């Protein structure tokens, strides 16, 4: 039974990693595409209000998607901590905890903070740069 629980927790950790990767890649790709589209519309937006309105709509899209991604990553971090703590408790009970370096938990936290920073920074750049170019 213990082995099945261990396998279940590790599969949950793998799924968590895949979900976080999808969130991050989706956000970065959307931010970069929107940066390109809005930057390409800068010239038209100077004379056409409709182009300016489209630029603002894309910014709203960036904000909404990035908020969802940030919330998803924060929940992903919480999930990873809970699952890893469960594994550590299991390892302690089985007297094998010495093989798992608990400082990895801090490393995971730093990694999530870096991912969050990348998402937020690319979102800010994608939102602001086209309007500065305008």
C-alpha positions as CSV (number, residue, x, y, z in Angstrom):
1,X,0.0,0.0,0.0
2,X,2.9,2.4,0.8
3,X,4.4,1.8,-2.6
4,X,1.0,2.7,-4.3
5,X,0.8,5.9,-2.2
6,X,4.3,6.8,-3.2
7,X,3.6,6.2,-6.9
8,X,0.4,8.3,-6.6
9,X,2.2,11.2,-5.0
10,X,5.0,11.2,-7.5
11,X,2.5,11.0,-10.4
12,X,0.7,14.0,-8.9
13,X,4.0,15.9,-8.8
14,X,4.7,15.0,-12.4
15,X,1.2,16.3,-13.4
16,X,1.8,19.5,-11.3
17,X,5.0,20.1,-13.3
18,X,3.3,19.6,-16.6
19,X,0.5,22.0,-15.7
20,X,2.9,24.6,-14.5
21,X,4.9,24.3,-17.8
22,X,1.7,24.7,-19.8
23,X,0.8,27.8,-17.8
24,X,4.2,29.4,-18.2
25,X,4.6,28.7,-21.9
26,X,1.0,29.9,-22.7
27,X,1.6,33.1,-20.9
28,X,5.0,33.8,-22.5
29,X,3.9,32.9,-26.0
30,X,0.7,35.0,-25.7
31,X,2.7,37.9,-24.3
32,X,5.2,37.8,-27.1
33,X,2.6,37.4,-29.8
34,X,0.6,40.3,-28.4
35,X,3.7,42.4,-28.2
36,X,4.3,41.8,-31.9
37,X,0.7,42.5,-32.9
38,X,0.4,45.6,-30.8
39,X,3.8,46.9,-32.0
40,X,2.7,46.3,-35.5
41,X,-0.5,48.3,-35.0
42,X,1.3,51.4,-33.5
43,X,1.4,53.3,-36.7
44,X,-2.3,52.8,-37.5
45,X,-3.3,53.6,-34.0
46,X,-2.0,57.1,-34.4
47,X,-4.7,57.8,-36.9
48,X,-7.4,55.2,-36.3
49,X,-9.2,54.9,-33.0
50,X,-10.3,51.4,-33.9
51,X,-6.6,50.2,-33.9
52,X,-6.0,51.9,-30.6
53,X,-9.1,50.1,-29.2
54,X,-7.8,46.7,-30.5
55,X,-4.5,47.4,-28.7
56,X,-6.3,48.0,-25.5
57,X,-8.4,44.8,-25.9
58,X,-5.2,42.8,-26.3
59,X,-3.8,44.4,-23.1
60,X,-6.9,43.4,-21.3
61,X,-6.4,39.8,-22.6
62,X,-2.8,39.9,-21.4
63,X,-3.8,41.0,-18.0
64,X,-6.5,38.4,-17.6
65,X,-4.4,35.5,-18.9
66,X,-1.4,36.6,-16.7
67,X,-3.6,36.8,-13.6
68,X,-4.9,33.3,-14.3
69,X,-1.3,32.1,-14.8
70,X,0.0,33.7,-11.6
71,X,-2.9,32.2,-9.6
72,X,-2.2,28.8,-11.2
73,X,1.5,29.0,-10.4
74,X,0.8,30.0,-6.8
75,X,-1.6,27.1,-6.5
76,X,0.9,24.8,-8.2
77,X,3.6,25.9,-5.7
78,X,1.2,25.1,-2.8
79,X,0.4,21.7,-4.2
80,X,4.1,20.9,-4.7
81,X,4.9,21.8,-1.1
82,X,2.0,19.7,0.2
83,X,2.9,16.7,-1.9
84,X,6.6,16.9,-1.2
85,X,5.9,17.3,2.5
86,X,3.8,14.1,2.3
87,X,6.7,12.3,0.6
88,X,9.1,13.5,3.3
89,X,6.8,12.3,6.1
90,X,6.6,8.9,4.4
91,X,10.4,8.8,4.0
92,X,10.9,9.7,7.7
93,X,8.5,7.0,8.7
94,X,10.5,4.5,6.6
95,X,13.8,5.8,7.9
96,X,15.0,6.9,4.4
97,X,14.6,10.6,4.7
98,X,18.3,11.1,4.7
99,X,18.3,10.4,1.0
100,X,16.1,13.4,0.2
101,X,17.7,16.8,0.7
102,X,15.1,19.1,2.2
103,X,16.8,22.2,0.9
104,X,15.2,21.2,-2.5
105,X,12.0,22.7,-1.1
106,X,13.6,26.1,-1.0
107,X,15.0,25.6,-4.5
108,X,11.5,24.8,-5.7
109,X,10.2,28.0,-4.1
110,X,13.0,30.1,-5.8
111,X,12.2,28.5,-9.1
112,X,8.5,29.3,-8.8
113,X,9.4,32.9,-7.9
114,X,11.6,33.1,-11.0
115,X,8.8,31.7,-13.2
116,X,6.3,34.3,-11.7
117,X,8.8,37.1,-12.4
118,X,9.2,36.0,-16.1
119,X,5.5,35.9,-16.6
120,X,4.9,39.3,-15.0
121,X,7.8,41.0,-16.7
122,X,6.9,39.7,-20.2
123,X,3.3,40.7,-19.5
124,X,4.3,44.2,-18.5
125,X,6.6,44.6,-21.5
126,X,3.9,43.4,-23.9
127,X,1.4,45.8,-22.4
128,X,3.6,48.9,-22.1
129,X,6.1,48.9,-25.0
130,X,3.6,49.4,-27.8
131,X,2.1,52.4,-26.1
132,X,5.5,53.9,-25.5
133,X,6.2,53.4,-29.2
134,X,3.0,55.2,-30.0
